C-alpha cells in the first residue's frame, strides 16, 4: 500500500506541475493575442489613406459623399479612436472577427479558406528542414578532416540565404529553366516542393548549426565512449545514443521556427502565387482591410503560442529530467 502511495505522489506532483505551467502559458497566450490585436489596430490606423475609400473599392470607385458618410457610420469609423478600439476588443472577446472590407466576407470564412494551404506549407517545410538537419549532421558532425568543415560551411551558407532570393532562384532554375515544377499554384504536391524548399533550406542551416555543436559535444561524453566499447557501429552510436541529447536545442528552437516559417510564407506565397494566410495578409494590408489583417494576425499569433506549448511538452518528453529541474 505504501509503495502505491509513493508511486502516485510523484505522478500527482508532475501533473500538478504541468497544470500550473499550462495555466501560465494560457495567461501568456491571452496577453500575446491582446498585444497583437492592439498593435495591429493602431498600426493600420496610422497608415496613410482613408479606410472608407478602401472599403468602397478605392479612389477609382468614385464614391459619392453620401456613400462615404453612410459607410463611415456603418463601420463605426465616425466614432473616436478609443471608442472604436473598445468596441473592436469587445467583439473579439465574443469571437466576432467582423467582415472583410476587401473581400466582403466574414473574416472567419476567409481564414477557413486560406489557413489550410499555409498550414500545409509550414508543416512540410518544418519536416523537410529537420530531415535535412538530421541527415547532414549525422553524416558530417564530429568527423576528422574536411568533411566536418564542409558540413559546417554548408550550414552557415544555408542559414544566410534570404528566403525571397532563394525562392526566386528556385523558381528561375527549376520552374522556368528545367521545367520540373510548376511556377505557381496551390494544387498538388508538385506546387508545394519549391515553396517548401525556399522556407526549409535557411531554417535547416540555422538549426543544423545548433544541432552540430551539441552533437559534437555529446559524442565526447563518457556514455558515448561506453557505447562504442560495446561494439556498436558509429551510425548506431550517433542515432541511438547521441542524437537524443543533440536534438534538444533544435527542438526548443522549433517553436520559434514555426513563427519564422509563417513570416516567410508571406513572401513565398506571393512569389509562387499560392493561396494562404501569408498572401492574404499582404493583400489585406495593402487594402487597409482592418478586420482581415487583425484576424490573420491573431491566428498566426495563436499558432505561434500553441507551437511553443507543444514544443515545450515535447522537450520534456525527450528529457523528463527537465520537469524536476523547473520550479
Phi, psi and omega in degrees: 000315179297325179295321179295317178298320180297322179287325183286327182300309177300324179294317178295320179297319180293317178297320178296320178298313179295325177297317178297318180295321179296319179295319178296318179295323179296316176298318177296323179296319179298317179295320179296314180296320177297317180296318180296314180298319182292312181297318180294319180302308184285329178295319179290329178291334180275350180291146177293151180110163182256117179298334179295319177296323178296322179295323185270012175099010178088175181300332181293343179286344180050055180290149178280159177303325179294320179294319179297316180296320180293317179294324179298316178291320184298318183266007176072019183279357177273352181275160176302154184301320181296322179292317177302317181297315180296317179295322181292318177298321179298320178292323179297319179299327179277359180084012180264109180269359176086191181244135180295130178295317188276325184262348179055041177228156172302139182300323180299325178292319178296318179297319179296325181284328190258337188290329182299317182294319179291318178299318178300315181296315182294316181295315180296318179296319179294315178296320179294319179298315180293324177298317178295319180298310183296315181296316186285315183288323178297328181278322191253337185290139176074013179272157177272147174083212191286337185296316179294321179294321178296318179299316179294321180295316180298319179294319180296316180295317180298317181296333183272354183287125174292137184296323182292321179293316180297320178298318179294319179295316178298321179295316182293319185279306191267342178260306183275326182277290183280341180059037178278331184227152177291146183282344184206167176115171182227012184253121175096160181293326183300325180285349183267340189296305185294314176301319179294320177296319180299326178275325189282322187298311176297322179294319178298322178296319181290310179294325180297323178299316180291316181294320180299313181299316180292321180295320179294323176291319181296323182295344179263002182283154182301322182294332176288318177297322177296319179297324179293322181292341178278002175092011178289146177292163181298318180295320179295320178297316181293315187281319187271333186244309187280328188296321183301322179279327185287332185277351184302311178298322178294322178297318180296334179276349185294327176298314175297323183298322180297318175298320179294323179293319179295320177296316179294333180296335178301311181287315185295319179294327177290315182296318182266007179052046178266146171286154180155172182294325182297309179296322179294323177296317178301315180291324181293320179295318178299323182272003184054039180276089186299309182299318182290320179297314180292321179299314179294319179299320179293319179296318179296316179296319178296320177296321179295316179295315180297319180297319179294324177295315179296321178295322178298316178293321177295321178301315180290329178291321179293320181227088183299342180298339181294330180297320181287333183278339183273149179289000000 
